[in-house]
Amino acid sequence: MRKIVLKTAIITLGVTIILAVAVFGIVSLIAPAQMMRLTLSLGLDRIGADYAFQEYERSGDVDYLARSFEICAAGGYDDNTAEKRFDLLYTDNAEAFAQLCEERNDQTENALGYDYRDYVVGLGASVKYRLAADEAQQDEAIELAVSETGAEFPAGNPVIALAVEAAGEGDASFCGRLSAEMKASFDLGAEGFNTKIFMDIVNILEGIANE
């Protein structure tokens, strides 16, 4: 009798597990946005990023694509995946990305305190720098950051994000090239130019470059 009860319990448990896995798989396919929220709430950021990307593929909503990229890039989980998703957002969905940036900047709950596009492009430039195999690819990261940084050199701009990344690595050669490009590309005499932050960044980069 005990053997029958035990066998029945094992079979029931097995069926329950199979059904649970099946339900999980179905929900993952038909409701990736809900799965994204669940996994992120549990601290499973990398998995949440993939669910966000699945929701983008399902709905075409670039908000989820941006969320997926931000998690991968900021967490350093997978730079190769982050770069692909950045290019998809920045290049292939350029108009939708521009609209998303406007919407994010208009939101009163925006906790960044600076331009959303600057934040995303700064992450993208940092990812490209980390993946760069040679100086030419590193210079592409510099070009991206400089081209997307406003003439006033606002706080939180892509150049600052890239400079922080390179300074953290102690990359003397790159810091020297970035500093030189900054001085060549920005007009310190322009109206409203953020001279103090600019010079602070240049001094840090040149300090590393000259070590």
Steps between C-alpha positions, in 0.01 A plus 500: 500500500782740589670426170182585312457826694865593443480416132182706464662795679806486274285485187287790624809706576644423157179599324482820707855595405437429132182707504676785683781503242244491218302790649823697554597442138159603369492817709854582385387479139171685520575751776873590503426845645347343810791258526739793470336676794501180705866417439614857558307512826690187606834660415550280191605793285671311218199275450274802525697670223436208267129504580497873425659427163245227432223750571661743254507227236135419574362854516758718325501736800848657517446577868566131569798496264651795685433332836668183380805689377532709816502193724759315291726804465479643850533161667788389278320170451563456129667778302462319167125474547486856634676635190262320263200636687647849510556500123147373451367782716728782387519424127219270391236670718641853488167683472328293768805541724491879458132503595567277802771740616259793480241309697749397768629856536144630537417255777497669840614175660818497294757426772807541280520874544636542147419420139387141442659481155833607650470219754425231241765615252753524783431137584527410132834676459632330814393158371670564166816609682503184711460284190749688283773275363724781373544877499279544195205344682580701812494816289151403380389509863657845537330624183162373620533666841629834365244521219213444746622746763338844496704811427451622858659179637203425730524287812459128443599516134644202302857635506496505879368143511773383265767692690394340828516155339850555357631667815377204703709274278804726527526492121771760439500487121125525468472773762755706310311463172165577658638812669651621172172444315307685769725805472475491121122457489361739762507877523572602858393855416151400388208651687389282789797266466557285808867593533562362848373149431678499163835600647462260792452211254789615280733529800409151620552349156831678446617400845447136409648545154820649642558242772 
